[in-house]
Amino acid sequence: MSPRSNDSTRGSGQEATPPAGAPPAAKTPRPPSAAGRVDALRRFAAAARRGRGPHLASCAVLLAVAMTAGAVAVGGDGRDAARAVPGVSRAVSADVLVRGDLDTAIRSLQTHVRQQPRDFGAWAALGFAQVERARTDGDPSRYTRAERALARSLALRPGNDQALAGQAALAAARHDFAAALDHADRALERNPYSERALCSRVDALVELGRYAEAAKAATVADRRRPGVPVFTRYAYVRELRGDVRTARRVLHRALDSAAGPADVAYVATALGNLERGQGRYDTALHHYARALAADDAYLPALEGRARAQAADGDRAGAITTLEQVVARSPLPGPLVALGELYEDRGDRAKAREQYALVDAWTALARAGGVDVDLDTALAAADHGDTAEALRAARAAWDRRRTVHTADALAWALHRAGRSAEALPYARRATATGYRDAAFLHHRGMIEKAAGQDRAARASLTAALRLNPGFSPLGARAARAALEDLEAAR
């Protein structure tokens, strides 16, 4: 239930007539449709299956072009592809633009920096907006564009806190959390009240597994800049430490203070995710419905609703909803979830296609500078190469020792037949008090394989009691394992 998927609040942007003498709009390639991006991933995945796997890195560069239809990245000489949008009024802050519709904000900011190329604040806002858009549309090529825009801002005004905070968000999106923490700290030296930097600092500490420091950072952020982005992070830190009651209370407080549809969709989705993780599916579906009433295109809410539908027994509805999600944003999480639903109903060919798309996406993301080891480990352990899963899990663990990387390493070791070695990591994944049914399932299966039957029964029972529909395949495996354990008593 990480809040990182959208840590900006958004309002309405303003546009003004272009100044006199502005150059005419230029024709530019239309960006590809969501279906076009997914089709590009499918072609890439098919090529990899035909034996071109050793060339994935170079092919990913070509895939990036296909995913963006050759759009020119803003940077370098500053001539961008989106010139048909009216210029942005200098009276409108870049933050307000980013907090509006992201596609409109990006187009407007691109036009603005072409007309006012020395506006360092607009360049910083453009970089941040590209990071946020990449998080929602699953296009890692946007990170390179974000990097160029932020570099331009810093060249124009060295050390400005807006660009440093943008660099923190970019590093976090690429899963380089040590760099994210460094950039956030530098931004806060310049501006201790930077909301983006305060939020990125909490995110980085969480993802580095430094939970006590993250809790302190969340408290500082709440004192300096109380609001939706900070409230959701504070709640997540509490959830990671097992305090679901406080997390729920804080999220309800955030929802009460939500100022617009984007904030309502964001916080209601976070509440839905929290309740779904606790097995409260009706309540979760209510929150997702509220999120979608505020923004019917909000992908995290659609994904959450699909997972709750599946957990509550509506597999057909879940498949329909997830198909909508992956058609617009083919990210590993929903792709694996959809593949498992196909597999659960016996459609192995469709399931394999989803897992192949995960491989294609991770190759593209890696080419865009994203650390995808955790995504790789989680997907490959169950649906791919167990040796690759173990390599990726070890690499992820070496960089950041969180409950999620501990779980991934434990499961990869177990799937590689090394359950005794896996057990300490499985215990570490549940040591903070964080209650996740998948973690408990993994721990129980590892304990069973290691001959610790009593502990296995306790862990598997706890997983199914907490969230009986946590995964169509995982829950079924947990129930079967419990039956085996009972039969052996």
Buried (B, 14 or more C-beta within 10 A) or exposed (E): BBBBBBBBBBBEBEBBEBEEEBEEEEEBEEBBEBEBBBBBBBBBBEBBBEEEEEEBEEBBEBBBEBBBBEBBBBBEEBEBBBBEBBBBBEEBBBBBBBBBBBBBBBBBBBBBBBBBBEBBBBBBBBBBBBBBBBBBBBBBBBBBBBBBBBBBBBEBBEEBBBBBBBBBBBBBBBBBBEBBBBBBBBBBEBBEEBBBBBBBBBBBBBBBBBBEBBBBBBBBBBEBBBBBBBBBBBBBBBBBBBBBEBBBEBBBBBBEEBEBBBBBBBBBBBBBBBBBBBBBBEBBBBBBBBBBEBBEEBBBBBBBBBBBBBBBEBBEBBBEBBBBBBBBBBBBBBBBBBBBBBBBBEBEEBBBBBBBBBBBBBBBBBBBBBBBBBBBBBBBBBBBEBEBBBBBBBBBBEBBBBBBBBBBBBBBBBBBEBBEBBBBBBBBBBEBEBBBBBBBBBBBBBBBBBEBBEBBBBBBBBBBEBBBBBBBBBBEBBBEBBEEBEEEE
